[in-house]
Amino acid sequence: MNAQTVIREPVAIGRFYPQNREQLESAIPAYFAQGAKLVATKPSKKPWALMLPHAGYPYCGHVIGATLTGVTLPETIIILCPNHTGRGQAFGVWPNGAWKTPFGNFPIDPKIVSLFLQTKIYVPDYICHLGEHSIEVLLGFIYYACGQKIPSIVPICVGTQNLEALQAAALGLSRVLKTLRENNVEVGLIISSDMNHYEDHETCMRKDNIALERIAANDPLGLLQVCAEQHITMCGVAPTAIALKAGLMLGDVKTKVTYHTSSAETSGNARQTVGYCGMHFYN
């Protein structure tokens, strides 16, 4: 197979989100409309990064919609996600080809992939992405936030919480972003993460808030520490820490929570929940 034609097939379709375009064209705008009612004001300026949840649409679609309300995404987007499967490399970049969706194929941006690979910490890897849902479920929302246009993407899966490795990854990301900014290349950054998992609603929200306080305090190391010490099962803690640290290397970072809830809001089951939070990052 020609490396430039490698297509990543969807694995969460029909489970986390509707399986055909017609259903998505009905569902996604409805989540945007629902989310828009949850935010008091639209962003006064464009965030350089977003954190979005990645669960089934009925549970977190309105959170994604709220976070993307008033935001127009650029034509190229870097997406950092956690590794739920445990497969592949620690910092795996899908290097070429495209990701298949009901809206069409999202092409990989080869120039930005090359910048990541030059850092040496990020490496080409298909395996870590093949069974991973946490980027795939966001692509339909990204399509709408791009004005119903398909952007190019750079999917990166993070599969370690080693502090030294995460520091190197943050430095690599900051260098890529700095290079792009110096060359006037507009790129967006999305962090894919759910919050605490499988505890009652009150516990889940309390633990989420502990993690969110560390993010708001610009404390990526503290975020990693409190999640480990207090057993906060925020699956995207490592991608979030990387993005936050990289942002701090480029200047001051301010964050804003757009909407924070748990699966109990939709399911009605407050005994076993998952937390969902959307967030904007500003420099």
WOVEN-V699653 format. One record per residue. N is the residue number from 0. RES is the residue in one letter. PHI is phi as a letter, one per 40 degrees, with the letter a starting at -180 (NA if undefined). OMEGA is omega in radians with two decimals (NA if undefined). BURIAL is b if it has 16 or more other C-alpha atoms within 10 Angstrom, else e. Layout:
n=<N & N>
res=<RES & RES>
phi=<PHI & PHI>
omega=<OMEGA & OMEGA>
burial=<BURIAL & BURIAL>
This chain:
n=<0 & 1 & 2 & 3 & 4 & 5 & 6 & 7 & 8 & 9 & 10 & 11 & 12 & 13 & 14 & 15 & 16 & 17 & 18 & 19 & 20 & 21 & 22 & 23 & 24 & 25 & 26 & 27 & 28 & 29 & 30 & 31 & 32 & 33 & 34 & 35 & 36 & 37 & 38 & 39 & 40 & 41 & 42 & 43 & 44 & 45 & 46 & 47 & 48 & 49 & 50 & 51 & 52 & 53 & 54 & 55 & 56 & 57 & 58 & 59 & 60 & 61 & 62 & 63 & 64 & 65 & 66 & 67 & 68 & 69 & 70 & 71 & 72 & 73 & 74 & 75 & 76 & 77 & 78 & 79 & 80 & 81 & 82 & 83 & 84 & 85 & 86 & 87 & 88 & 89 & 90 & 91 & 92 & 93 & 94 & 95 & 96 & 97 & 98 & 99 & 100 & 101 & 102 & 103 & 104 & 105 & 106 & 107 & 108 & 109 & 110 & 111 & 112 & 113 & 114 & 115 & 116 & 117 & 118 & 119 & 120 & 121 & 122 & 123 & 124 & 125 & 126 & 127 & 128 & 129 & 130 & 131 & 132 & 133 & 134 & 135 & 136 & 137 & 138 & 139 & 140 & 141 & 142 & 143 & 144 & 145 & 146 & 147 & 148 & 149 & 150 & 151 & 152 & 153 & 154 & 155 & 156 & 157 & 158 & 159 & 160 & 161 & 162 & 163 & 164 & 165 & 166 & 167 & 168 & 169 & 170 & 171 & 172 & 173 & 174 & 175 & 176 & 177 & 178 & 179 & 180 & 181 & 182 & 183 & 184 & 185 & 186 & 187 & 188 & 189 & 190 & 191 & 192 & 193 & 194 & 195 & 196 & 197 & 198 & 199 & 200 & 201 & 202 & 203 & 204 & 205 & 206 & 207 & 208 & 209 & 210 & 211 & 212 & 213 & 214 & 215 & 216 & 217 & 218 & 219 & 220 & 221 & 222 & 223 & 224 & 225 & 226 & 227 & 228 & 229 & 230 & 231 & 232 & 233 & 234 & 235 & 236 & 237 & 238 & 239 & 240 & 241 & 242 & 243 & 244 & 245 & 246 & 247 & 248 & 249 & 250 & 251 & 252 & 253 & 254 & 255 & 256 & 257 & 258 & 259 & 260 & 261 & 262 & 263 & 264 & 265 & 266 & 267 & 268 & 269 & 270 & 271 & 272 & 273 & 274 & 275 & 276 & 277 & 278 & 279 & 280 & 281 & 282>
res=<M & N & A & Q & T & V & I & R & E & P & V & A & I & G & R & F & Y & P & Q & N & R & E & Q & L & E & S & A & I & P & A & Y & F & A & Q & G & A & K & L & V & A & T & K & P & S & K & K & P & W & A & L & M & L & P & H & A & G & Y & P & Y & C & G & H & V & I & G & A & T & L & T & G & V & T & L & P & E & T & I & I & I & L & C & P & N & H & T & G & R & G & Q & A & F & G & V & W & P & N & G & A & W & K & T & P & F & G & N & F & P & I & D & P & K & I & V & S & L & F & L & Q & T & K & I & Y & V & P & D & Y & I & C & H & L & G & E & H & S & I & E & V & L & L & G & F & I & Y & Y & A & C & G & Q & K & I & P & S & I & V & P & I & C & V & G & T & Q & N & L & E & A & L & Q & A & A & A & L & G & L & S & R & V & L & K & T & L & R & E & N & N & V & E & V & G & L & I & I & S & S & D & M & N & H & Y & E & D & H & E & T & C & M & R & K & D & N & I & A & L & E & R & I & A & A & N & D & P & L & G & L & L & Q & V & C & A & E & Q & H & I & T & M & C & G & V & A & P & T & A & I & A & L & K & A & G & L & M & L & G & D & V & K & T & K & V & T & Y & H & T & S & S & A & E & T & S & G & N & A & R & Q & T & V & G & Y & C & G & M & H & F & Y & N>
phi=<NA & c & d & c & b & c & b & c & c & c & b & b & c & g & b & c & a & d & c & b & c & d & c & c & c & c & c & c & d & c & c & c & c & c & c & c & c & c & b & c & b & c & d & c & a & c & c & c & a & b & b & b & c & b & c & d & d & c & c & b & d & c & c & c & d & c & c & c & c & g & b & b & c & c & c & b & b & c & b & c & b & c & b & c & c & g & c & g & c & c & b & c & b & c & c & a & g & a & b & c & a & c & c & h & c & c & c & c & c & c & c & c & d & c & c & c & c & c & c & g & c & c & b & c & a & c & d & c & c & c & b & c & c & c & c & d & c & c & c & c & c & c & d & c & c & c & g & f & b & c & c & c & b & b & c & b & b & b & b & a & b & c & c & c & c & c & c & c & c & c & c & c & c & c & c & c & c & c & c & c & c & c & b & f & c & c & a & b & b & b & b & c & a & c & b & c & b & g & b & c & d & c & c & c & c & c & c & d & c & c & c & c & c & c & c & c & c & f & b & c & c & c & c & c & c & c & c & c & c & b & f & c & c & c & c & c & c & c & d & c & c & c & c & c & c & c & c & c & c & b & i & c & b & b & b & a & c & c & a & b & a & b & c & c & c & c & c & g & c & c & c & b & b & b & c & b & a & b & a & b & b & b & b>
omega=<3.05 & -3.07 & -3.10 & -3.11 & -3.13 & -3.12 & 3.08 & -3.11 & 3.13 & -3.14 & -3.08 & -3.09 & -3.11 & 3.09 & 3.13 & -3.08 & -3.09 & -2.97 & 3.10 & -3.03 & -3.11 & 3.11 & 3.13 & -3.14 & 3.04 & -3.01 & -3.00 & 3.08 & 3.10 & 3.09 & 3.04 & -3.14 & 3.11 & -3.13 & -3.12 & 3.13 & -3.07 & -3.11 & -3.05 & -3.11 & 3.04 & -3.14 & 3.12 & 3.03 & -3.01 & 3.06 & 3.10 & 3.11 & 3.11 & 2.91 & -3.11 & 3.05 & -3.01 & 3.12 & 3.05 & -3.04 & -3.13 & -3.09 & -3.02 & -3.11 & -3.14 & 3.08 & 3.08 & 3.13 & 3.12 & -3.07 & 3.14 & 3.12 & 3.13 & -3.13 & 3.00 & -3.09 & 3.10 & -3.04 & 3.11 & -3.05 & 2.99 & -3.12 & 3.07 & 3.14 & 3.02 & 3.11 & -3.14 & -3.03 & -3.07 & -3.11 & 2.99 & -3.03 & -3.10 & -3.14 & -3.00 & 3.10 & 3.00 & -2.82 & -3.02 & 3.11 & -3.05 & 3.04 & -3.09 & 3.06 & 3.07 & 3.13 & -3.09 & -3.11 & 3.08 & -3.07 & 3.05 & 3.11 & -3.02 & -3.10 & 3.14 & 3.02 & -3.13 & 3.11 & 3.11 & -3.10 & 3.10 & 3.12 & -3.14 & 3.11 & 3.08 & -3.06 & 3.09 & -3.11 & 3.03 & -2.93 & -3.07 & -3.09 & -2.93 & -3.13 & -3.03 & -3.05 & -2.82 & 2.92 & -3.07 & -3.04 & -3.13 & -2.95 & 3.10 & 3.09 & 3.11 & 3.11 & -3.14 & 3.13 & 3.05 & 3.13 & -3.09 & 3.01 & -3.12 & 3.10 & 2.92 & -3.04 & 3.00 & -3.11 & -3.13 & -3.13 & -3.08 & -3.04 & 3.09 & 2.99 & 3.07 & -3.00 & -3.13 & 3.13 & 3.13 & 3.08 & 3.12 & 3.13 & 3.10 & 3.10 & 3.10 & 3.12 & -3.13 & 3.14 & 3.08 & -3.13 & 3.12 & 3.12 & -3.13 & 3.13 & 3.14 & 3.13 & 3.10 & 3.07 & -3.13 & -3.14 & 3.07 & 3.09 & 3.09 & 3.04 & 3.14 & -3.12 & 2.83 & -3.11 & -3.06 & -3.04 & 2.80 & 2.95 & -3.11 & -3.01 & -3.10 & 3.13 & -3.12 & -3.12 & 3.11 & 3.13 & 3.08 & -3.07 & 3.07 & 3.12 & -3.12 & 3.08 & 3.12 & 3.09 & 3.14 & 3.14 & -3.11 & -3.03 & -3.11 & 3.10 & 3.10 & 3.09 & 3.13 & -3.09 & -3.09 & 3.11 & 3.12 & -3.03 & -3.08 & 3.05 & 3.07 & -2.98 & 3.04 & -2.96 & -3.14 & -3.11 & -3.12 & 3.05 & 3.14 & 3.12 & 3.10 & -3.10 & -3.13 & 3.13 & 3.11 & 3.10 & 3.13 & 3.08 & -3.12 & -3.13 & 3.12 & 3.11 & 3.00 & -3.10 & 3.10 & 3.03 & 3.11 & 3.09 & -3.09 & -3.12 & 3.01 & -3.13 & 3.13 & -3.13 & -3.14 & -3.01 & -3.04 & 3.13 & -3.11 & -3.09 & -3.14 & -2.97 & 2.97 & 3.14 & 3.12 & 3.14 & 3.00 & -3.04 & 3.02 & 3.03 & 3.14 & 2.97 & NA>
burial=<e & e & e & e & e & e & b & b & e & b & e & b & b & e & e & b & b & b & e & e & e & e & e & b & e & e & b & b & b & e & b & b & e & b & b & b & e & b & b & e & e & e & b & e & e & b & b & b & b & b & b & b & b & b & b & b & b & e & b & b & b & b & b & b & b & b & b & b & b & b & b & e & b & b & e & b & b & b & b & b & b & b & b & b & e & e & e & b & b & b & b & b & b & b & b & b & b & b & b & b & b & b & b & e & b & b & b & b & b & b & e & b & b & b & b & b & b & e & b & e & b & b & b & b & b & b & b & b & b & b & b & b & b & b & b & b & b & b & b & b & b & b & b & b & b & b & e & e & e & b & b & b & b & b & b & b & b & b & b & b & e & e & e & e & e & b & b & b & b & b & b & b & b & b & b & b & b & b & e & e & e & e & e & e & e & e & b & b & b & b & b & b & b & b & b & b & b & e & b & b & b & e & b & b & b & e & b & b & b & e & b & b & e & b & b & b & e & b & b & b & b & b & b & b & e & e & b & e & e & e & e & b & b & b & b & b & b & b & b & b & b & b & b & b & b & b & b & b & b & e & e & e & b & b & b & b & b & b & b & b & b & b & b & b & e & e & e & e & e & b & e & b & b & b & b & b & b & b & b & b & b & b & e>
